[in-house]
């Protein structure tokens, strides 16, 4: 009865299993699927495992010890063996799971998971200002500091440099003492810590440039309907705004929100409101364009090329 049946080699798996151990956590998985998804595991299991008398076994199954974080290994293996666990973007995913999967997918050369993890991280740490202004980017989270530090560490490890500008920026929007007291701060390399501190100062220097539209000389806005009134209102807004910002001055891209225009429009002429919006938009774009340079990275165009290459099958 089986003479006419044709085996589909790519879906004809060996029943061999192995136990992977990370610290005190163990996982019993099929060797054939690991080999199919990962070139590293394929090389690891190319040759038969030694006799059970020579290696540790559990319930007669050989144990392979991996020096990985057990939480990261768990989500990584789930992403391989459970198709519903780590769905492609825009399905929801936890950042810590995504970073763990990315790190191990890079280490064990599981290309489809590496691409999927990078696709999840892209909208959080984007390469375009228009994408940054959407909800859900790195600086919009309450724990932007911890998330940013974790992302910088992982992005450096896997070579995903295009994630770094907004990751670094989100870190540097926090108070300096909070940054240096965070447990993940010391885990960064010396180079990354230095980059953060330099970038922190660079972000502060952009604050007056972003708010420069609140002080427009008369000769630069000759079409104003009532320069004295408009200028007084703008300066008053600036006078009240700066103390309110306080520690927010290191967030140049987020200093002035859409809701801030309404108070200005109540007393400032339409010409000045329009000119102010143009100046503010231009200053934000200039700040964004310089963001990679603040952290010693290539420009956005090169980073975007890296991103596209990494996401190509």
ABEGO torsion letter per residue (X at the ends): XAAABBBBAAABBBABBBBBBBEABBBBBBAAAAAAABAAAAAAAABBBBBAAABBBBGGBBBBBBBBBAAAAAAAAAAAABAAABBBOABBBBAAAAAAAAAAAAAAGBAAAAAAAAAAAAAABBABAAAAABBGBAAABAAAAAAAAAAAAAAAAAGBAAAAAAAAAAAAABBAAAAAABAAAAABBAAAAAAAAAAAAAAAAAAAAAAAAABBBAAABAABABAAAAAAAAAAAAAAAAAAAEAAAABAAAABBAAAAAAAAAABBAAAAAAAAAAAAAAAAAAAAAAAAAAGBBBAAAAAAAAAAAABX
